[in-house]
Amino acid sequence: MSSMIAIILSGIFFLLLSPTCSGSKILVVPVDGSHWINMEVILRELHSRGHEITVLRSSKSWFIPSNSPIFTSINVTMLQDESDLDYYNKMLLNVMERRRLPTFLRSFYQQHLITSMLSQGHEILSRASATMLDDPVFMKKMEDAKFDLMLTDPALTIGVILGSYLKLPMVFNVRWINNGEGHLTIAPSPVSYVPVSGSELVDQMDFLDRTKNMLHYIYSSVELHFFINPYYSDLFQRHFPPGTDLLSLELAADMWLMRTDFVFEFPRPTMPNVVYIGGFPCKKPLPLSDELEAFMQSSGEHGVVVMSLGTLVSALHREATEAIAAAFAQLPQKVVWRFMVKSRHPWGTTPYW
């Protein structure tokens, strides 16, 4: 594994040091989809260094295997038990429909859609967390395991809640959290030059832009305190000290491994327990298949454009797909693009499947 990953993980290992230098027991609560792809890179490195890893996953997981040579899995109720992959496709199509609106309004309409999605997701997650904490057999199993560390992606709250209840040192593998980008949760973020997630703004703002950014900030705060936190209030009252809320548990995490590179961010404050790990899953390339290698070489000096929609999104709105394809048709580069179509279109470029 690359030296970058070794540097990234040094902070985790510091938390795990013991006089005997033996491997530690790590409890992992990941997020499925593309989030799992980068979490697995970390787990492979931890396993190679002798650490014992236990992963909590859904029995209906999309990408996380039930059997793995690098970790032991325990099936629990997760978000996937009450949602499916098609949900994200529908969500994307709805958001793109809102993009027809005027610029100032569309970001708020899009945020409203995301609020609906988050509300549904946190309702499921709060029930799943309560199921765990209310199960004495499961919790005794967790306590008897004597884990040394919780490694979790806080985009889903189960790991945060379980790790806090077990009083484990906590490391976040994070980009998104609650209802926005991770920096907005842990670091001071002046709205005069730090764009709020979903605002479609940059760090150079005029008065109208700053007004819009402030409105997004207020909306985000209302969303967290009135649409997300209430789902967990009963759980926190029964299992945690008075005054506990989701944000207080998250801010108590020991280290935030931020899946971005600071050079790609707008100027903004950060915190000493934030480690930037953008690009860490990168590794040496493997040889291409003969067919794909021939396709790549045929592009000549112009090169190739790779179009990717990630692990969960399989399709775009027809109009958007045709607009993107028409734009690609004007480029001298060849295009590698996997997508689902129902009929053949006479575009100037032929996507490689």
C-alpha positions in Angstrom: 0.0 0.0 0.0 1.2 3.5 -0.7 3.1 5.6 1.8 0.2 8.1 1.9 -2.0 5.5 3.5 0.7 4.7 6.1 0.8 8.4 7.0 -3.0 8.6 7.2 -3.2 5.6 9.5 -0.4 6.7 11.8 -2.9 8.8 13.8 -5.1 5.8 14.2 -2.2 3.6 15.3 -1.2 6.3 17.9 -4.6 5.7 19.5 -4.0 2.0 19.5 -0.5 1.8 20.9 -0.1 -0.6 23.9 3.0 -1.7 25.9 3.0 -5.0 24.1 2.5 -3.5 20.6 -0.1 -6.2 19.9 -2.9 -5.8 17.4 -6.0 -4.0 18.6 -9.7 -4.8 18.3 -11.4 -2.3 16.0 -15.2 -2.0 15.6 -16.2 -0.5 12.2 -19.5 0.9 11.2 -19.2 1.8 7.5 -21.6 3.4 5.0 -22.4 1.3 1.9 -21.9 2.3 -1.7 -18.9 4.4 -2.7 -18.2 5.2 0.9 -17.4 1.5 1.5 -14.9 1.5 -1.4 -12.5 3.8 0.4 -13.3 2.4 3.9 -12.2 -1.0 2.7 -8.8 0.4 1.7 -8.2 1.5 5.3 -9.4 -1.9 6.6 -7.0 -3.8 4.4 -4.1 -1.8 5.7 -5.2 -2.2 9.3 -5.6 -6.0 8.8 -2.1 -6.2 7.3 -0.7 -4.7 10.5 -2.3 -7.3 12.7 -5.4 -5.6 13.9 -8.6 -7.5 14.5 -11.6 -5.9 12.7 -15.3 -6.4 13.3 -17.7 -4.7 10.8 -21.4 -4.1 11.4 -23.3 -4.4 8.2 -26.8 -4.9 6.9 -27.8 -8.4 5.8 -29.1 -6.6 2.6 -25.8 -4.7 2.1 -25.1 -3.7 -1.5 -21.3 -3.8 -1.4 -20.1 -5.0 2.0 -19.5 -8.8 1.9 -20.7 -11.0 4.7 -17.6 -13.1 4.5 -14.2 -11.5 4.2 -10.6 -12.6 5.0 -9.8 -9.3 6.6 -12.8 -8.8 9.0 -15.6 -10.5 10.9 -19.1 -9.2 10.1 -22.1 -8.9 12.3 -25.5 -8.3 10.7 -27.6 -5.5 12.1 -30.5 -3.3 11.0 -29.2 -0.5 8.7 -30.5 2.0 6.2 -30.5 -0.6 3.4 -33.1 -2.7 5.2 -35.8 0.0 4.4 -34.4 1.5 1.2 -33.1 0.4 -2.2 -30.6 1.6 -4.8 -33.4 2.9 -7.0 -34.2 5.5 -4.3 -31.0 7.4 -5.1 -31.8 7.4 -8.9 -35.2 8.9 -8.2 -33.7 11.4 -5.9 -31.2 12.6 -8.5 -33.9 12.9 -11.1 -36.0 15.0 -8.8 -33.1 17.3 -8.0 -32.3 17.7 -11.7 -35.9 18.7 -12.4 -35.5 21.5 -9.9 -32.5 22.8 -11.8 -34.9 24.3 -14.3 -35.8 26.9 -11.7 -34.1 30.3 -11.4 -30.6 30.1 -9.9 -31.5 31.8 -6.6 -34.5 29.6 -6.0 -33.4 26.2 -7.2 -30.8 25.6 -4.5 -33.5 26.0 -1.8 -35.9 23.6 -3.7 -33.1 21.1 -4.0 -32.3 21.5 -0.3 -36.0 20.9 0.5 -35.8 17.6 -1.4 -32.6 16.6 0.5 -34.4 17.5 3.8 -37.1 15.0 2.9 -34.5 12.3 2.1 -32.6 13.1 5.3 -35.7 13.0 7.4 -36.6 9.6 6.1 -33.1 8.3 6.6 -32.6 9.6 10.1 -36.0 8.1 11.1 -34.7 4.7 10.0 -31.3 5.2 11.6 -32.8 6.3 15.0 -34.9 3.1 15.1 -32.0 1.0 14.1 -29.8 2.6 16.9 -32.6 2.1 19.4 -32.9 -1.6 18.4 -29.2 -2.1 19.2 -29.1 -0.2 22.5 -32.4 -1.8 23.7 -31.1 -5.3 23.0 -29.3 -6.5 26.2 -27.9 -9.6 24.4 -26.4 -7.6 21.6 -25.0 -4.9 23.9 -23.4 -7.4 26.2 -21.7 -9.0 23.2 -20.4 -5.6 22.2 -19.2 -4.8 25.7 -17.6 -8.3 26.3 -15.7 -7.9 23.0 -13.5 -5.2 24.6 -13.0 -3.1 21.5 -10.2 -0.6 21.5 -11.5 1.8 18.9 -14.6 2.8 16.8 -13.9 3.6 13.2 -17.0 4.9 11.5 -18.3 7.0 8.6 -20.6 9.5 10.4 -22.8 10.0 7.3 -24.8 7.3 9.1 -25.3 7.9 12.8 -25.3 4.4 14.1 -21.5 4.2 14.6 -21.4 7.6 16.4 -24.2 6.5 18.8 -22.9 3.0 19.4 -19.2 4.1 19.8 -20.3 6.9 22.3 -22.4 4.5 24.3 -19.5 2.0 24.5 -17.2 4.9 25.4 -14.7 4.0 22.7 -12.1 6.3 21.2 -13.6 7.4 17.9 -12.1 8.0 14.5 -14.3 9.4 11.6 -13.7 8.5 8.0 -15.7 11.5 6.9 -16.8 13.8 4.1 -20.6 14.3 4.7 -22.2 14.3 8.1 -25.8 14.9 9.3 -27.0 17.4 6.6 -23.9 18.9 5.2 -20.1 18.8 4.6 -17.9 17.8 7.5 -16.0 21.1 7.9 -19.3 22.9 8.7 -19.8 20.6 11.7 -16.3 20.6 13.3 -14.7 24.0 12.3 -15.8 27.6 12.5 -17.3 28.5 9.1 -17.9 32.2 8.6 -20.7 32.5 6.1 -19.1 35.7 4.6 -16.7 33.5 2.7 -17.4 29.8 3.4 -20.1 28.5 1.2 -22.8 26.3 2.8 -23.3 22.9 1.3 -25.9 23.1 -1.5 -25.8 26.9 -1.9 -23.9 26.7 -5.3 -21.7 29.6 -4.1 -18.0 30.2 -4.1 -15.8 32.0 -1.6 -16.0 35.3 -3.5 -19.5 36.7 -2.6 -21.3 40.0 -3.1 -24.0 41.1 -0.7 -26.8 39.1 -2.4 -24.6 36.0 -2.4 -23.8 36.4 1.3 -27.5 36.9 2.0 -28.3 33.6 0.2 -25.5 31.9 2.0 -26.8 33.1 5.4 -30.3 31.8 4.5 -28.8 28.4 3.6 -26.9 28.4 6.9 -30.2 29.2 8.8 -32.0 26.5 6.9 -29.3 24.0 7.6 -29.4 24.8 11.4 -33.2 24.5 11.4 -32.9 21.2 9.5 -30.5 19.8 12.1 -32.3 20.9 15.2 -35.9 20.5 14.1 -35.9 17.8 11.5 -33.0 15.5 12.4 -32.4 15.7 16.2 -36.0 15.0 17.3 -35.8 11.5 15.9 -33.0 10.7 18.4 -34.4 12.6 21.5 -36.1 9.6 23.1 -33.0 7.4 22.5 -30.7 10.0 24.1 -33.0 10.5 27.1 -33.0 6.7 27.8 -29.4 5.9 27.2 -27.3 9.0 27.5 -26.7 11.8 30.1 -29.1 14.8 30.0 -28.3 17.4 27.3 -26.9 14.9 24.9 -27.6 15.5 21.2 -26.3 14.2 17.9 -23.9 17.1 17.5 -22.3 16.8 20.9 -21.5 13.1 20.3 -20.0 13.9 16.9 -17.8 16.8 18.2 -16.4 14.4 20.8 -14.7 12.3 18.1 -10.9 12.1 18.5 -9.9 12.3 14.9 -11.6 13.3 11.6 -10.0 11.7 8.5 -11.4 14.1 5.9 -11.9 12.6 2.5 -10.7 15.6 0.5 -7.6 17.6 -0.1 -7.3 21.1 1.3 -5.9 22.5 -1.9 -9.3 21.7 -3.6 -11.3 23.4 -0.9 -12.2 27.1 -0.6 -10.2 28.9 2.0 -11.6 28.1 5.4 -10.7 27.4 9.0 -9.9 23.9 10.1 -9.1 22.1 13.3 -6.0 20.3 14.7 -7.7 16.9 14.8 -8.7 17.0 11.1 -6.4 15.0 8.8 -6.9 15.4 5.0 -6.7 12.1 3.2 -8.0 13.0 -0.3 -6.8 10.6 -2.9 -5.6 7.9 -0.5 -7.4 5.0 -2.3 -5.3 5.7 -5.4 -2.9 2.8 -6.3 -0.7 1.6 -9.1 -2.8 1.0 -12.3 -3.4 -2.5 -13.5 -3.1 -3.5 -17.2 -6.2 -2.8 -19.3 -8.0 -5.5 -21.3 -6.9 -5.8 -24.9 -10.2 -4.3 -26.1 -10.1 -1.3 -23.8 -6.3 -0.8 -24.4 -7.0 -0.6 -28.1 -9.8 1.9 -27.6 -7.5 4.1 -25.4 -4.6 4.0 -27.8 -6.9 4.9 -30.8 -7.6 8.3 -29.2 -4.2 9.4 -30.3 -2.8 12.7 -28.9 -6.2 13.9 -27.7 -6.6 11.4 -24.9 -9.8 10.1 -23.3 -12.6 11.6 -21.1 -13.9 9.3 -18.3 -17.5 9.9 -17.3 -18.5 8.4 -14.0 -21.7 8.7 -11.9 -20.4 6.8 -8.9 -21.6 3.5 -7.5 -25.3 4.2 -6.8 -26.5 6.3 -9.7 -27.1 4.3 -12.9 -29.0 6.9 -15.0 -29.6 10.5 -15.6 -32.7 12.3 -16.9 -33.0 11.7 -20.7 -32.7 15.4 -21.5 -29.6 15.7 -19.4 -28.1 12.5 -20.9 -28.6 13.8 -24.4 -27.2 17.2 -23.5 -24.0 15.7 -22.1 -23.6 13.3 -25.0 -24.1 16.2 -27.5 -21.3 18.1 -25.6 -19.0 15.1 -25.8 -19.7 14.8 -29.5 -17.9 18.2 -30.0 -14.7 17.1 -28.3 -11.8 15.5 -30.1 -11.3 13.1 -27.2 -12.9 9.7 -27.0 -15.3 9.0 -24.1 -15.5 6.2 -21.6 -19.0 6.3 -20.2 -21.2 3.6 -18.7 -24.9 4.3 -18.6 -28.3 2.6 -19.2 -30.2 3.5 -22.4 -33.5 2.1 -23.8 -32.8 2.9 -27.4 -29.9 3.7 -29.7 -29.3 7.4 -30.4 -27.3 8.8 -33.3 -24.8 10.7 -31.2 -21.4 11.7 -32.7 -19.5 9.7 -30.1 -19.9 6.1 -29.1 -19.7 5.5 -25.4 -17.5 2.5 -24.4 -19.4 0.0 -22.3 
